[in-house]
Amino acid sequence: PYRLLPWSRAAGLALLPPPSPSDLFFDLEGFPLAEGHAPEGRAAPPERLADFAANGAADEAARGREYLWGAATRGGHVAASAAAGGGGGVGAALFENDDEFVAWWAHSYAQEKAALEGFVDWAVSLKRSEPRMHIYHYGAYEVSALRRLAMRHATREAEVDELLRGGALVDLYAVVRGGLLLGTENYSIKSVEKLYRGGGGGGRDTAVAKGDQSVVVYDAWLEAPDGSDAASSATLASLLEYNRDDCISTRQLADWVWRLRTEHPAAPPAAPPADA
């Protein structure tokens, strides 16, 4: 159950832009235990540490990895545009796509940089060709990660700034938190999706069902790889399935809250009191 909160022109459902066929639905899988996150295991360069210190995140400069970059689309033509670009140069073995989902793997510092470049170049190209396109995500993590990684790798900083300043990224958590009062235990997407996914109240039927599980599973693969890619590794295939499901769920959420907005348009401002 849920209830719409009073309409605000600067919060909740009002934050939603109209849908575009070129929209992306973005989700990152991170591994916070990766250490020595620099070429050949060296510590991050001092100048990059200074950048992170200025932003209150110095400890993130030398550890952590965004190992899987996924984005759902509304159609194969958008996914095909990423494939046509060669996956941003990451390499065929590290790039996955089907007719509605694109993903980049990053098992190393160099691959993380390439994944960042591949995703950002694709997103910027889509945005420039279709200004109504937006990148939907759930929570602040994806925005902070893009900023952090552009600084970490000293690449695509201007392009990330272009996306952020241009309002390309839409945080569906802010939309839901500011627009709906939910009868769920919390506002995590795993809880919220019980309201818009079928099958008796939502829930995941993927082998990996939660973010903390994904960290454990990826750590196990790093310790004892059962293959080099999702085609040869059951472990990587389960992580890819989990990320894909997150991205598809984000798309379904965006469509659901847009329907709520169109079904419940904003009421006109109340008339001021007679004695005002």
C-alpha positions as CSV (number, residue, x, y, z in Angstrom):
1,P,0.0,0.0,0.0
2,Y,1.0,3.6,-0.6
3,R,-0.3,7.1,-0.4
4,L,0.6,10.1,-2.6
5,L,2.1,12.9,-0.6
6,P,1.0,16.5,-1.2
7,W,2.2,17.8,-4.5
8,S,5.3,19.9,-4.6
9,R,6.7,21.5,-7.7
10,A,10.3,20.9,-6.5
11,A,10.1,17.4,-5.1
12,G,8.6,13.9,-5.5
13,L,6.7,13.2,-8.7
14,A,7.4,16.7,-10.0
15,L,11.1,15.7,-10.5
16,L,10.1,13.2,-13.3
17,P,10.8,14.2,-16.9
18,P,8.7,12.8,-19.7
19,P,9.9,9.4,-20.9
20,S,12.2,9.1,-23.9
21,P,12.9,6.1,-26.1
22,S,16.6,6.7,-25.5
23,D,16.4,6.6,-21.7
24,L,18.9,4.5,-19.7
25,F,18.4,2.8,-16.4
26,F,21.7,2.6,-14.6
27,D,23.1,0.4,-11.8
28,L,26.6,-0.2,-10.5
29,E,27.9,-3.2,-8.6
30,G,30.8,-2.3,-6.4
31,F,33.4,-4.3,-4.5
32,P,34.6,-2.2,-1.5
33,L,37.3,-4.7,-0.5
34,A,39.5,-4.2,-3.5
35,E,42.8,-2.8,-2.3
36,G,45.7,-1.1,-4.0
37,H,43.3,0.3,-6.6
38,A,45.9,1.7,-8.9
39,P,48.1,0.3,-11.7
40,E,50.2,-2.6,-10.6
41,G,48.8,-2.3,-7.1
42,R,50.5,1.0,-6.3
43,A,48.8,3.5,-4.1
44,A,46.8,6.2,-5.9
45,P,49.0,9.2,-7.0
46,P,49.3,11.9,-4.3
47,E,47.5,14.5,-6.5
48,R,44.5,12.2,-6.8
49,L,44.5,11.6,-3.0
50,A,44.4,15.3,-2.5
51,D,41.4,15.6,-4.8
52,F,39.6,12.9,-2.8
53,A,40.6,14.5,0.5
54,A,39.1,17.8,-0.6
55,N,35.8,15.9,-1.2
56,G,35.9,14.0,2.1
57,A,36.6,10.6,0.5
58,A,40.3,10.1,0.6
59,D,40.0,6.5,1.8
60,E,38.1,5.6,-1.4
61,A,41.0,6.7,-3.6
62,A,43.1,3.6,-3.0
63,R,40.5,0.9,-2.6
64,G,37.2,-0.2,-4.0
65,R,36.2,-1.1,-7.5
66,E,33.0,-0.7,-9.5
67,Y,33.3,-4.1,-11.2
68,L,30.0,-4.2,-13.1
69,W,28.3,-1.3,-15.0
70,G,24.8,-2.1,-16.2
71,A,22.1,-0.2,-18.0
72,A,18.7,-1.2,-19.2
73,T,17.2,0.5,-22.3
74,R,13.8,0.8,-23.8
75,G,14.7,-0.9,-27.0
76,G,17.3,-2.8,-29.0
77,H,18.3,0.3,-31.1
78,V,19.7,1.9,-28.0
79,A,21.6,-1.1,-26.7
80,A,22.9,-1.7,-30.3
81,S,24.3,1.8,-30.3
82,A,26.6,0.8,-27.4
83,A,27.6,-2.4,-29.2
84,A,28.3,-0.4,-32.3
85,G,30.9,1.6,-30.4
86,G,32.8,-1.5,-29.5
87,G,31.9,-1.4,-25.8
88,G,34.0,1.7,-25.3
89,G,37.1,-0.2,-26.1
90,V,36.9,-2.4,-23.0
91,G,37.3,-5.5,-25.1
92,A,34.8,-8.0,-26.4
93,A,35.3,-10.4,-23.5
94,L,34.4,-7.7,-21.0
95,F,31.3,-6.2,-22.8
96,E,27.9,-7.7,-22.6
97,N,24.7,-6.7,-24.3
98,D,21.3,-8.0,-25.5
99,D,18.3,-6.2,-26.9
100,E,17.5,-4.3,-23.7
101,F,20.6,-4.4,-21.5
102,V,24.2,-3.4,-21.7
103,A,27.0,-4.1,-19.2
104,W,30.7,-3.6,-18.8
105,W,32.9,-5.7,-16.5
106,A,35.8,-4.2,-14.7
107,H,38.1,-6.7,-12.9
108,S,41.1,-4.4,-12.7
109,Y,42.0,-0.7,-12.4
110,A,42.5,-0.4,-16.2
111,Q,39.2,-2.1,-16.9
112,E,37.4,0.2,-14.5
113,K,38.8,3.2,-16.3
114,A,37.7,1.7,-19.7
115,A,34.2,0.9,-18.3
116,L,33.8,4.4,-17.1
117,E,34.9,5.8,-20.5
118,G,32.6,3.3,-22.4
119,F,29.5,4.1,-20.3
120,V,30.1,7.9,-20.2
121,D,30.9,8.2,-24.0
122,W,27.7,6.2,-24.8
123,A,25.5,8.2,-22.4
124,V,26.9,11.6,-23.7
125,S,26.4,10.5,-27.3
126,L,22.8,9.5,-26.6
127,K,22.1,12.8,-24.7
128,R,23.5,14.9,-27.5
129,S,21.5,13.2,-30.1
130,E,18.3,13.0,-28.0
131,P,18.2,15.9,-25.5
132,R,15.1,14.4,-23.8
133,M,17.0,11.3,-22.8
134,H,17.7,10.8,-19.1
135,I,19.6,8.3,-17.0
136,Y,17.5,6.9,-14.2
137,H,19.1,5.4,-11.1
138,Y,18.0,4.7,-7.5
139,G,19.9,6.5,-4.7
140,A,22.9,8.8,-4.8
141,Y,25.5,6.1,-5.3
142,E,25.8,6.2,-9.1
143,V,26.2,10.0,-9.2
144,S,28.9,10.0,-6.5
145,A,30.6,7.1,-8.2
146,L,30.8,8.9,-11.6
147,R,32.3,11.9,-9.9
148,R,34.7,9.9,-7.9
149,L,35.9,7.7,-10.7
150,A,36.3,10.6,-13.2
151,M,38.7,12.1,-10.7
152,R,40.4,8.8,-9.8
153,H,41.2,8.0,-13.4
154,A,41.6,11.6,-14.6
155,T,39.3,11.0,-17.5
156,R,35.9,12.1,-18.8
157,E,35.6,14.7,-16.1
158,A,34.2,17.3,-18.5
159,E,31.7,14.7,-19.9
160,V,30.5,13.7,-16.4
161,D,30.1,17.4,-15.5
162,E,28.1,17.9,-18.7
163,L,25.7,15.1,-17.8
164,L,25.3,16.2,-14.2
165,R,24.9,20.0,-14.9
166,G,22.5,19.2,-17.8
167,G,20.2,17.3,-15.4
168,A,20.6,14.0,-17.3
169,L,20.6,11.9,-14.1
170,V,17.3,11.3,-12.4
171,D,17.3,9.8,-8.8
172,L,14.2,7.7,-8.5
173,Y,14.8,7.4,-4.7
174,A,14.2,11.2,-4.4
175,V,11.1,10.8,-6.5
176,V,9.7,8.0,-4.4
177,R,10.8,9.4,-1.0
178,G,9.4,12.8,-1.8
179,G,6.2,11.7,-3.5
180,L,4.9,8.6,-1.8
181,L,4.2,7.4,1.7
182,L,4.8,3.7,1.5
183,G,3.6,0.8,3.6
184,T,6.9,-1.0,3.3
185,E,9.6,-1.6,5.8
186,N,11.9,0.9,4.1
187,Y,12.5,2.7,0.8
188,S,15.1,0.4,-0.7
189,I,14.3,-0.6,-4.3
190,K,13.9,-4.2,-3.1
191,S,11.1,-3.1,-0.9
192,V,9.5,-0.6,-3.3
193,E,9.4,-3.0,-6.2
194,K,6.8,-5.1,-4.2
195,L,4.3,-2.3,-5.3
196,Y,5.0,-2.4,-9.0
197,R,6.2,-5.9,-9.9
198,G,3.7,-8.7,-10.4
199,G,3.9,-12.2,-9.0
200,G,2.4,-11.8,-5.6
201,G,4.2,-8.8,-4.2
202,G,7.5,-8.7,-6.0
203,G,10.6,-10.3,-4.7
204,R,13.7,-11.7,-6.6
205,D,14.0,-15.1,-8.1
206,T,17.6,-14.5,-9.2
207,A,20.5,-16.6,-7.6
208,V,21.9,-13.4,-6.1
209,A,19.1,-11.3,-4.5
210,K,20.8,-8.6,-2.5
211,G,23.7,-6.2,-2.7
212,D,25.6,-7.7,0.3
213,Q,25.3,-11.1,-1.3
214,S,26.8,-9.8,-4.5
215,V,29.9,-8.6,-2.6
216,V,30.4,-12.1,-1.1
217,V,29.8,-13.8,-4.4
218,Y,32.2,-11.6,-6.3
219,D,34.8,-12.0,-3.6
220,A,34.5,-15.8,-3.9
221,W,35.0,-15.5,-7.7
222,L,38.2,-13.4,-7.2
223,E,39.5,-16.1,-4.8
224,A,38.6,-19.1,-7.0
225,P,37.5,-18.0,-10.5
226,D,35.3,-20.6,-12.2
227,G,35.6,-19.0,-15.6
228,S,36.7,-15.7,-17.2
229,D,33.4,-14.3,-18.3
230,A,29.6,-14.7,-17.9
231,A,29.6,-17.3,-20.6
232,S,32.1,-19.6,-18.9
233,S,31.5,-18.7,-15.2
234,A,28.3,-19.6,-13.4
235,T,29.4,-17.1,-10.7
236,L,29.8,-14.2,-13.1
237,A,26.6,-15.2,-14.9
238,S,24.6,-14.9,-11.5
239,L,26.1,-11.5,-10.9
240,L,25.2,-10.3,-14.4
241,E,21.7,-11.7,-13.9
242,Y,21.4,-9.8,-10.6
243,N,22.6,-6.5,-12.1
244,R,20.3,-6.9,-15.2
245,D,17.4,-7.5,-12.9
246,D,18.2,-4.3,-10.9
247,C,18.3,-2.3,-14.1
248,I,15.1,-3.7,-15.4
249,S,13.4,-3.1,-12.1
250,T,14.6,0.6,-12.2
251,R,13.0,0.9,-15.6
252,Q,9.8,-0.6,-14.3
253,L,9.9,1.8,-11.4
254,A,10.4,4.8,-13.6
255,D,7.4,3.8,-15.7
256,W,5.2,3.1,-12.7
257,V,5.9,6.5,-11.0
258,W,5.3,8.2,-14.4
259,R,1.9,6.6,-14.6
260,L,1.1,7.8,-11.1
261,R,2.1,11.3,-12.1
262,T,-0.1,11.3,-15.2
263,E,-3.0,9.7,-13.3
264,H,-2.7,12.3,-10.5
265,P,-1.7,15.6,-12.2
266,A,-0.7,18.5,-10.0
267,A,-3.5,20.4,-8.3
268,P,-3.6,24.2,-9.0
269,P,-2.1,26.2,-6.1
270,A,-4.6,26.9,-3.4
271,A,-6.1,30.4,-3.3
272,P,-4.6,32.7,-0.7
273,P,-6.7,33.3,2.4
274,A,-9.1,36.2,2.1
275,D,-7.3,38.1,4.9
276,A,-3.8,37.6,3.4
